Amino acid sequence: MSGVAMDKPTIDGYAVHLETLQITSRAASTTAGSLAGEIDASFPGCTAAADSHPGWSSAAALQECAQAWVAHLHGHVADMHITSNRLAATHATYFEADGKVGDHVHQVAGTVPTTEEV
């Protein structure tokens, strides 16, 4: 990170931006929810070919393939929710740690935080 001006302290060379963690967590959750809806809405179209040719020997295989694909995509949705939850947990951990550090600084300095600092 040499040559880069950092307005925040870093942890192992990484600057932690609490607002970015929170925004990204919400965006991942919203995107996952939207994607799940799109997948579910598309599924009938995926199986229409198999449903329209029930006598074909490939109809069952096509139906099974469509179901497997939908399940695979929903796996990605689940991964996005997990990532969202982990980002939210990371945000909460750093937020709590920042508060404790601030409390300790005020305690050591013998000051009371102002409303702008809280």
C-alpha positions in Angstrom: 0.0 0.0 0.0 3.0 2.3 -0.3 2.4 5.6 -1.9 -1.4 5.5 -1.1 -2.6 8.1 1.4 -4.8 6.4 3.9 -7.3 8.4 5.9 -7.9 5.5 8.3 -5.6 3.2 10.2 -5.0 -0.1 8.6 -5.0 -3.6 9.9 -2.4 -5.8 8.2 -2.4 -3.2 5.3 -6.2 -3.2 4.9 -8.3 -0.2 5.7 -11.7 -1.2 7.2 -14.6 1.0 6.1 -17.6 0.2 8.2 -20.1 1.9 6.0 -18.9 -0.1 3.0 -19.2 -3.4 4.8 -22.8 -2.5 5.8 -23.8 -1.3 2.3 -22.2 -4.4 0.6 -23.9 -6.7 3.0 -27.3 -5.2 2.2 -26.6 -5.2 -1.5 -25.6 -8.9 -1.5 -28.8 -9.8 0.4 -31.0 -7.7 -1.9 -29.4 -9.2 -5.0 -29.7 -12.7 -3.7 -33.4 -12.2 -3.0 -34.0 -10.7 -6.5 -32.0 -13.5 -8.1 -34.0 -16.2 -6.3 -37.2 -14.6 -7.6 -35.9 -14.5 -11.2 -34.8 -18.1 -11.0 -38.2 -19.3 -9.7 -40.0 -17.2 -12.4 -37.8 -18.7 -15.1 -38.2 -22.3 -14.1 -41.6 -22.9 -15.9 -40.0 -21.8 -19.1 -37.1 -24.1 -18.6 -39.4 -27.1 -18.3 -41.9 -26.1 -21.0 -40.1 -28.2 -23.7 -40.2 -31.3 -21.6 -43.8 -30.8 -20.7 -44.9 -30.2 -24.3 -43.4 -33.6 -25.4 -44.2 -36.1 -22.7 -43.8 -39.0 -25.0 -40.2 -38.2 -25.9 -37.6 -40.4 -24.2 -35.6 -37.2 -23.6 -38.4 -35.4 -21.8 -37.7 -36.8 -18.4 -33.9 -36.2 -18.8 -34.6 -32.6 -19.8 -36.9 -32.1 -16.9 -34.3 -33.5 -14.5 -31.6 -31.3 -16.1 -33.8 -28.2 -15.6 -34.4 -29.1 -12.0 -30.7 -29.7 -11.4 -29.8 -26.3 -13.0 -32.4 -24.5 -10.8 -31.0 -26.2 -7.7 -27.5 -25.2 -8.7 -28.5 -21.6 -9.2 -30.3 -21.6 -5.8 -27.0 -22.8 -4.3 -25.4 -19.6 -5.6 -28.2 -17.6 -4.0 -27.6 -19.4 -0.7 -23.9 -18.5 -1.0 -24.8 -14.9 -1.5 -26.9 -14.9 1.6 -24.0 -16.5 3.6 -21.6 -13.8 2.3 -24.1 -11.1 3.2 -24.4 -12.5 6.7 -20.7 -12.7 7.1 -20.2 -9.1 5.9 -22.9 -8.0 8.4 -21.2 -9.9 11.2 -17.8 -8.4 10.3 -19.4 -5.0 10.3 -20.9 -5.6 13.8 -17.6 -6.9 15.1 -15.6 -3.9 13.9 -18.3 -1.5 15.0 -18.2 -3.0 18.5 -14.4 -2.9 18.6 -14.4 0.7 17.5 -16.8 1.6 20.3 -14.7 -0.2 22.9 -11.5 1.6 21.7 -13.3 4.9 21.8 -14.6 4.2 25.3 -11.1 3.2 26.5 -9.6 6.4 25.0 -12.1 8.5 26.8 -11.6 6.6 30.0 -7.8 7.0 29.9 -8.1 10.7 29.0 -10.7 11.2 31.6 -13.1 12.8 29.2 -16.7 12.3 28.3 -17.5 11.8 24.6 -19.5 14.5 22.9 -22.7 13.7 20.9 -20.7 14.1 17.7 -18.3 11.4 18.9 -21.0 8.9 20.0 
